[in-house]
Amino acid sequence: MLNGLFAPRTVTRRAIIARALPLLVWLACFPSLRAADAPDRTIVFFGDSLTAGYGLDDPATDAYPARIQKKIDDARLPYRVVNAGLSGETTAGGLRRIDWILRQPIDVFVLALGANDGLRGIEPAVSRANLQAVLDRVRAKNPAAKLVVAGMMMPASMGADYARDFAAIFPAVAEKNRATLIPFLLENVAAHPDLNQADGIHPTAEGHAIVAETVWKTLRPLL
């Protein structure tokens, strides 16, 4: 008799589903709880060494995309940041590798290429065409993605005409694609020796913190 009282009962699959159903329905009513545990949207920062965090001791923590992820986490937003920066990348190089990046769904695409084109004196019309082609491919794969274009500038040593034509690339590309423009990615960092590494080009960790603030001001309203 005692064995019959304490013997385990067989639980049918139907019983398990019946017990779990109320919990599943409750979770469905509160998507924010699920999103907090598993981000379901992706932000891609597609750039060069400035994005990759060249020269930093720990780019995975100190580069500006990583700092943006920290801000996103603190705000409990359901986004995952992908740092697709590659040192030495030009707009032409970016165009060659964009299809590889587009193997994943993208909700926000931040285009931060062009600095290496400028330093090499590449014709602005060529750089602009490459940037447009990159955005065309992003749009084709992710029609609903929000686009952000990060502006760059060249020093006067490149020539006044070239510096002017180069700077004009980014607002023109942003306007054509109805993208949000970050006027200058290195605002308050470029030409500040204390915020750049010895090469005078790549920001220090402190410089990246300022870049992250500049980017966040533009990016946060889109999220």
Buried (B, 14 or more C-beta within 10 A) or exposed (E): EEEEEEEEEEEEEEEEEEEEEEEEEEEEEEEEEEBEEEBEBBBBBBBBBBBBBBBBEEBEBBBBBBBBBEBBBEEEBBBBBBBBBBBEBBBBBBBEBBEEBBEEEBBBBBBBBBBBBBBEEBEBEBBBBBBBBBBEBBBEBBEEBBBBBBBBBBEEEBEEEBBEBBBEBBBBBBEEBEBBBBBBBBBEBBEBEEBBBEEEBBBBBEBBBBBBBBBBEBBEEEB
